[in-house]
């Protein structure tokens, strides 16, 4: 596993912020970007009046809106930007299944944005449900784990001997490490693409890859070819050899259902599992998400985008 990373003063400030937010019962559920846009366009939402407005809705705020200790923590962490007489935070904080998570402020337009949204909540619920009755895992790996929602959800339930999160985004690795430290859950992080460098003989591999065709090519959103399913399929193929006998790969992703009802991603995942002699369980978790994408050229032959949960189990 990677060596531990020494905390900086900025890290300590963000940990202090998370601690104070937990003490005061802070809670925020991050919606979709479209919902976020609609809410902040409402009258009275041009300027923050509460902690949730600042750290949830990413609104600009005046000095005095935040308690002094929270303002000082954000300033010490270097995540405050001045906008005339106002300030704006470069981070958001959301709660998922009882845990607080640092992630990027809205809008998440930068290439290294750390995204957390409705998929994160569904992913966490999927992971929790799949490991509800499972025995404790020796080793857990979360591929492209972002802010750490999957890894921390799993680790909180099965308390593995080792937990590793990989990502190509250094900002995501930092936030995941801090989120884990605040939660008191041991988690190693590694900068890597997919399963590069991940250990063999892993009991549980988790993945919530991007699954939308994104013209901007943003890493956290663009799923590649196969109508956005390419990364999901690639990670599944890479994960199976890394599993210990009896180990499982939990994949939460989206699948573009073609006109006529064909699910090509399911077909390809089934072939990958069969070729490896592994078992596959596959089900739709939400039949229709990101409907606005159907107006774009890459989805001209698609009738809906479904969220799916896939479990691949390696034989013992």
Number of C-alpha atoms within 10 A of each C-alpha: 13 10 8 10 10 7 13 10 11 16 19 15 21 26 20 18 22 23 15 15 16 16 9 9 7 17 19 16 16 23 17 13 14 10 10 16 14 9 13 16 10 9 8 9 14 13 19 22 17 16 19 19 21 25 27 23 26 24 23 21 23 17 11 10 15 19 11 10 13 20 18 16 22 21 16 16 18 15 15 17 14 12 11 7 9 14 19 21 23 18 21 23 27 20 17 22 12 11 17 22 22 26 26 24 24 21 14 16 13 10 13 16 21 26 22 27 15 13 20 20 19 17 25 22 15 21 23 19 12 15 18 12 10 10 11 14 20 15 23 29 30 28 29 29 27 30 28 32 26 30 27 27 23 27 24 16 17 19 19 20 12 16 25 23 30 27 24 19 21 17 17 27 24 19 22 29 24 23 26 23 13 19 17 11 18 17 25 20 25 21 17 17 15 22 21 13 12 21 14 13 16 25 22 25 30 26 25 25 27 24 26 27 23 18 11 10 13 17 19 22 18 21 24 19 13 19 24 25 25 21 20 24 21 13 21 25 18 14 25 23 14 22 24 18 15 15 22 27 26 26 25 28 27 30 27 28 22 17 13 9 11 13 16 16 22 21 10 16 21 19 15 21 20 13 10 14 13 18 15 19 14 15 12 15 17 13 13 16 15 14 11 10 17 16 10 10 10 17 21 12 14 21 17 21 24 21 22 20 23 22 20 26 23 22 14 8
